[in-house]
Amino acid sequence: ATRFLEIGPHPVLSTLGPACLTRSDLRWTFSLRRGTPGRRALMEGLAHLYEGQLDPDWSAVHSVSPRRRVGLPTYPFSLAGRPD
């Protein structure tokens, strides 16, 4: 196994695991984190999996609360000089 998903109320093993198994190809991910709303913690965990070259089934993830794609600018832009 190279991917580990901790299912529990707080990422204890996801913190300790990398200290025990130090191979660089291992990925440790949590599903919940104390003090973080459940959906946010889940999305952060999915983002971490995505960063590790895994592709979650996003349509299943967003089926409960559908999302829509939005276009982003195709030109470089800066927030410098933006009014507060």
N, C-alpha and C positions, 0 to 999 in steps of 0.2 A: 504494500500500500504506500502511496506517495501523497495522498490527500486525506486529511482528517477533519471531520466536522464534529465539533463538540456540541452536544445537545444537552443543555442544562441552564440553570439560572444565572450563571456567571462564568466567564472564560478562565477557569483555573487551569485546566489541563492544556488549553491552547497557549497559555503562558509558560507552563512548565515543560511541555513537550519539546519545544525547540532546544531547551537546555540539555535534554537527555539524548535526543536524536539530532545530530548536527549536520546531516546531509543537506546539501544546498537545494536538492530537488524536492524536498518535502514542503507541503503547504498546510498550515494549521488555520482553521477557521472556526468561528463561534457562531451560535445561532441567537443567543440572548446575552444581555449584559445588564447587570444591576444598575439602576438609575437611568437607563436608556429605554425609551418606549419600544415595545416589541417590534413594531413594523420597521422602525428606524434601524434597530440592531440587526434585524433580518436582512434589510437592504445593504447595510454595511458588510455583512458576511457574504452576501451574493456578489457585491462589488469586489471583495477580496478574492473570491473564487474566479471572477472574470479577469482580474489582474493576473492570476496564475494560469491563464490560458485555458480555462474551462468556460464553456458556454452554457449558462443556465437556460432553461426554457422560459424566456421572458414573457411569452404570451400567457403561460400558466401563472407566472408570478403576478402579472398585471390583470388577470381575469377578474379579480375581486373588485378592483378599482381601476378601470381602464385609463390608459394614458393616450396622449396623442403626440405625434412627432411635430416639432416646430423647426422652422428654418433658422439657420444661424447666418450671421453675416459672412460673406465670402471675401471680405477685405480686412486688412489689419486695422485694429482699433485700439485705443488706449483710454483708460479711465482718468488720465491726467487732466487736470483742469475741470473735473466734474464738480458741480456744485454740491455741497453737503446737504 
